């Protein structure tokens, strides 16, 4: 009888802990997928970066254009990584992940791109921005379904990080 109670209590505790374990697993999978994209970008591997997306995924870039579908994303990345973004290094830091349903999650992230060059070869400053990524679970994989990125204007960045004005009381 004691073993039955121990087994039942263990199952109850395991059941209570599984949502947290599941959430942690989802977050780890999404963080790993974002880093898969980073590693492929940094190798100049457009196909590898595009593999982080669903077949019908979309990516809207900081300049406002959108690639639709994994094939178009791969082709666009080939152009970028072979042209203006050749030799750049990408870093992504996850800010937050919220699982909306068992198959859908949203990631907020920051990114930096270093190694940018002007047409004349002059080094450009590091580009810093934000992305909002919607992930969809496909089979056992979490893949990017819709990613939108932006570089906030300097005034918005300053306003977002500055201290609130002092109050006269």
Secondary structure as GFF3:
##gff-version 3
##sequence-region A 1 169
A	DSSP	alpha_helix	2	43	.	.	.	ID=ss1
A	DSSP	alpha_helix	46	50	.	.	.	ID=ss2
A	DSSP	beta_strand	53	60	.	.	.	ID=ss3
A	DSSP	beta_strand	66	68	.	.	.	ID=ss4
A	DSSP	alpha_helix	70	82	.	.	.	ID=ss5
A	DSSP	beta_strand	89	101	.	.	.	ID=ss6
A	DSSP	beta_strand	104	114	.	.	.	ID=ss7
A	DSSP	beta_strand	127	138	.	.	.	ID=ss8
A	DSSP	beta_strand	141	150	.	.	.	ID=ss9
A	DSSP	alpha_helix	154	161	.	.	.	ID=ss10
###
